[in-house]
Amino acid sequence: MMTTLIPITRGRVRINGHDLAKRPDDVRRSIGVLPQAMTSDLDLTVEENMLVYAQLYGIGRADRERRIGELLEAVELTERRGAMTRALSGGMRRRLEIARGLIHEPKVFFMDEPTTGLDPVSRARVWELLRRINAERGITLLITTHHMEEADFLCGRVAIIDQGRLAALDTPASLKRGVGEGATLDDVFVRYAGHDLEGGRP
Amino acid sequence: MNGIAAIAGRELRKFFHAPVLIFVVVLGPLVQLLIMGNVFGGHITGARVGVVDRDHGPHALRFREALAAASSGTGLFTTVAFADEREARDAIEAGRLNAAVLLPADLSRRVFRGENPRVGILLDNSDQAVSAALSGTLAEMTTTLASPPAPLHGRGSLALERVELYPYVAYITYLFPGTLTLAIFLSVLFGGVMLWMEDKNRGVHEGFLVTPITRLELVLGMVLAGSAKAMICGGLFAALGSLLAGLDLLLHPLTILGVVAVMAATAFAFNTLSIAMFARVDDVMLPKVLAGLLNTLLFFSSGAVYPVHAFPGWLRLLAKVNPMTYAVHGFRSLVVRDASFMVALPDVLILCAIGSAALAAGTLLFRRSL
């Protein structure tokens, strides 16, 4: 709903000061989206993948060149600029998709399972990249993940959603403190959403 | 505007990076033109005709000689003598004969009397093509030979020459416009609808929908790219196929211009129609399953392989509402009948009208959300 893909059923959504129901295109210009599935085009080069999205957002030719160069540098794909995406590893593709999502300099970046299917080395690199984006560009990252270590490492605030309802919302540190000494975020998750496994509400 | 350029640019870049589509889309119709064009194009040879001579008079002899001359001249048939009609009938039933000629007992006498006697022809009309060819040739012979006396010439001086009158003689030429239309149709199907469904399935569309692109931009981008792809495939097919069909299309720049115009209108109509059809469809299997059905329904009812004049009423109706009919007619007028562009103009206008209506429908049906 917040990425404008599903019409709003109830309530109001404001992103970057724009009301989603009234000005969806302003919201769209303010957000970046990284879908869970890998959606970069295999039959296009790395640069062409970026170019398509630059055009979709109506970015002018001069800006386009600069931003593509800069973002590919940021995700460490500069040398692969002319390579076919088909030849890239999973981690590289994911980094390309992250760069693609930043081409219009969004304020909020929605990411659905950003590191699913990646090996530990690639995952660590993507995490490092996301931290840098958050710190250097001041972009809010909204990450949905089943990977609690990822949430712990990346997030300032963690919301646990259980059966469509908000079960907990706090910093990782205080969430862990609430469960007990030496608890991990996994323990927190079990505490708030683990009833399915135990066969009843806690 | 930016959205159109983004979508069309993406599609075309993908197309050029992986040109296997061109190969598939051009090769299929080329093979069809080659095989189908020759399957239906040939002269019938070696049919077997029985002769039942119950007259044995001078005119029966003349007739038999003429038959022998015709059979050696055209190769259409060979003759076999039969004692009576019943035997000949049995041979036809058993598939050993394709036809039999019955010369009645009083043939010569009645010709001398100045009457017009009848010569019977038994035809195995379970095979339309062979019986049509035989009945044509035999009927012609009976009318000339069984008519009142003419001086007898020396033996063997009579020969029959084949005069090309049937449209199916140049069948491969006749078929060419249909296969050109098919190439455009296949390009739209494989290079448009199916890729698009795959994109939808992979979530690539979601990526476009979270950007500020409008429905019209998305649809126009796809139509533009789809039309360009179809025209590239169609153009390549036209160049190769015209050579295969023995047409000198490539030497006539004005005809080429006309053909390009019909191709553009056809590609536009097919692309917009496919978007209108599949705008609300999410199942990747559906276009694949429908491909064969659409091919039969549209291609064969368009007059591509057989003239619409031969269709029963309900099929003519289908031909009338089938956009492919106008494409085939337009191409055929220009390429086969060498007509001026004005003859194909109504076809172009009808295709553009269909395309515009489908573009409006497709854009309205297209959903901006999931």
Interface residues (C-beta under 8 A of the other chain):
Chain A: T3 T4 L5 I6 P7 D25 R28 R29 I31 V33 P35 Q36 A37 T39 D41 D43 L44 E48 L51 V52 Y53 Q55 L56 Y57 G58 M84 H104
Chain B: N2 G3 A5 A6 I7 G9 R10 R13 K14 H17 A18 R202 G203 V204 E206 G207 F208 L209 V210 T211 P212 I213 S369 L370
